[in-house]
Amino acid sequence: MRIAIVCSYYPWPPSVGGVETIVRNVSMQLVKRGHEVYVVTTPFDVTTMKQVSEYGIEEKNGVIVYKLRPGKLKIGYARFIKNLKEVIEKIKPELVHAHNLHPHLLQLALWKEEIGYKLVAELHHPAIELDFFVQRLAMPFAILALKLASKNIDAFIAHTKLEKEWLETKVICNKKIFLINFPTISQELLNYNIQVENLGDVLYLGRIVYRKGIHILVKALSIVKPYLEGFKATIAGPADQQYLKYLMELVEKFNLKDNVSFINFVKEEEKYKLIRSHKIFVLPSLKEYTPCVLLEAQALGVPVLTTKVGAIPEMVLDGETGLLIKPGDPYELAKSITMLIENEDLRRSFSTKAREWVKKFTLESSVTKLEEVYEYAFRESS
């Protein structure tokens, strides 16, 4: 099958957003299964909004990537992609798979009959991660536009029960909605067992932006310090520079310079070793949907400590593979960090259970279900 996958931001490193990671991994898996896959995107990073690659066409692991210019107008992360119609006409896909509730999804629904393709939408629950005021202002209008466009969309992919219920309530009937676990981990990660020495205590790995709640983590670490002498915490990932400056000021204020270290971009091949080299993984998000790094940490046998936001309770078993706490509370976070660091037996129990739990989230099984959705799109409209 000739498939065009459309997303707003560059889906190969150095862009490390969750949507981009899903696009990259699924594209490569589809190629392995004999599909002809094109990714249409822009060469921009979702965190910094900076250009990270050249415009043009390149091949990545068998996937043909078209990197087009974005429009100047953007609403939060959403932006137009210039010359999108011309590229889709050139590719002549049998099926287009569009990510996010961004302008390109509505355009692709409009062009569908003219160009001639099936259309699958994967929205990544757009109502959860509204980081900007303009996004919250525009959301009711975006949902109305989606309702109107839905008749030209052959299938919707929901990642979680939370998202499926939202789609059924806000957008369409459930006949066209398919629940597929995303994000995912590879089968290979379940067998990753590198031995590490000199374990660090606490790791945060992800985008360093306000809604991830890293300032809550720093405040919690200041509470922990008198009880865990000499503890080491690592904060790693691409950063919003203004927020990073604020975090460093907090570290200075709480006299944590000897305890907390910052790492910028982490290469893919280094990420798993970094996670594995810490006793616990902490994700203190204030807002979130389905952070893949929680699955990766559990697959590596690292207990996770995170918040009860978004669909995280569908990804982590509270009290079995990790701990779930309310967001925004540094005291509860500090208490949980201390308990996990001091209790090796509890960490070992979480580690064993976590590796079993995440077997239901493999990339291979999710892409098999995705191929079934593609087949449905052709079967129902024929």
Buried (B, 14 or more C-beta within 10 A) or exposed (E): BEBBBBBBBBBBBBBBBBBBBBBBBBBBBBBEEEBBBBBBBBBBBBBBEEBBBEEEEEEBEEBBBBBBBBEEEBBBBBBBBBEBBEBBEEBEBBBBBBBBBBBBBBBBBEBBEEBEBBBBBBBBBBBBBBEEEEBEEBBEEBBEBBEEBBEBBBBBBBBBEBBBEBBBEBBBEEEBBBBBBBBBBBEEBBEBEEEEEEEBBBBBBBBBBBBBBBBBBBBBBBBBBEEBEEBBBBBBBBBBEEBBEBBBEBBEEBEBEEBBBBBEBBEEEEBBEBBBBBBBBBBBBBBBBBBBBBBBBBBBBBBBBBBBBBBBBBBBBEEBBBBBBEBBBBEBBBBBBBBBBEEEEBBEBBBEBBBEBBEEBBBBBBBEBBBEBBEBBEEEEE
